[in-house]
Amino acid sequence: MLQAGDTSAVEVLMSRCDDEPVADDWQQRYKGGSQAYWDQFYRERTVNFFKDRNYLREEFGELMPADVAADPRRWVEKLASIDNQLETLSAVHSVLSRYTVLLEVGCAVGNGAIPVLRANPDLFALACDLSPVAVKLLQEKEEYKCGRCFAFPSDISHGPESQPTSEHISLEDAVPPRSVDHVTMIFVLSAIDPALYTDVFARLWRCLRPGGIVLFRDYGRGDLAQLRFAAGHWLGGDLYVRGDGTLAFFFSVEHLAVQFEEAGFEVLECEYRRTEITNRGTGLRMPRVWVQGKFRRPS
Ligand SMILES: C[S@@+](CC[C@H](N)C(=O)[O-])C[C@H]1O[C@@H](n2cnc3c(N)ncnc32)[C@H](O)[C@@H]1O
């Protein structure tokens, strides 16, 4: 039985010593065919799976005006829709200089971007996701029509020559260099093949202005979700595949910090956030582990 704080039991579970990694051909399918699995995920669950990430207002005060940063839990109004929508990237580019620009990568159906837009009227969100199904669901939301959000399908792990479809727009084509003040990455890097992380970081670096910050939150090593994977889901190291074909990587703070540093970023913060949940029936306490990081492109 696993108890919170029992690190040796956690290490045994993560060592997968009785487990064989998933066969290579299937690994390639999961890693290379990610869009199809995420599209199916959003076709089935539509906008009903993720909850609004209102906690971003508290955790990432950088995105907030001073009054909200001082009192992040106060009530903020929903976004009102406006008539004149920005329909094209060139129209978007022409207004960016009026705003603090947020690039939300892996935006899904907007549960990260919309709560921060509600709380900061000076923010413009460029929001992209691998899944065109998710992007369309976001575009259909009433609050999307606030005039300060532009969502587009993009694979952030690949450049202009190797986007999955002609509908996808690479970050190189969609985002002018040095135009972004903040990037948010909320549970997206864990969904990407770790072999591609260096490419992702280089792409984000290009988008950020000097002094701009990546705000990161994702699964930490030893999280309950990692410990619960049954045999047949392990791809090697800290990488797994869920039953629905989507990837899940579990980060160590040390490794993540080194990877951002190697990409040229300054590490402002990179730490585990731990909590535990208790099973009401058995009283068993189980660990939840996230990694939260802030990484700056030097001025
Ligand atoms: C676990 S969900 C998190 C969604 C959202 N950030 C949130 O926290 O509510 C991961 C998201 O990353 C997207 N994603 C996976 N690989 C991606 C890639 N290479 N480029 C852009 N988005 C990707 C998926 O389509 C999915 O919407």
The ligand as an ORCA input file, in Angstrom:
! r2SCAN-3c Opt
* xyz 0 1
  C      -3.687     17.823    -21.294
  S      -4.256     18.913    -22.541
  C      -4.120     20.468    -21.696
  C      -4.999     21.513    -22.256
  C      -4.938     22.895    -21.643
  N      -3.610     23.488    -21.704
  C      -5.428     22.871    -20.225
  O      -4.617     22.780    -19.325
  O      -6.652     22.903    -20.026
  C      -2.901     18.935    -23.677
  C      -3.180     19.753    -24.921
  O      -1.965     19.857    -25.660
  C      -2.271     19.775    -27.034
  N      -1.058     19.362    -27.743
  C      -0.463     18.137    -27.756
  N       0.620     18.138    -28.543
  C       0.735     19.391    -29.053
  C       1.636     19.999    -29.989
  N       2.646     19.308    -30.511
  N       1.424     21.293    -30.330
  C       0.387     21.997    -29.799
  N      -0.500     21.457    -28.909
  C      -0.327     20.180    -28.551
  C      -3.404     18.758    -27.091
  O      -4.158     18.842    -28.291
  C      -4.198     19.129    -25.840
  O      -5.206     20.060    -26.132
*
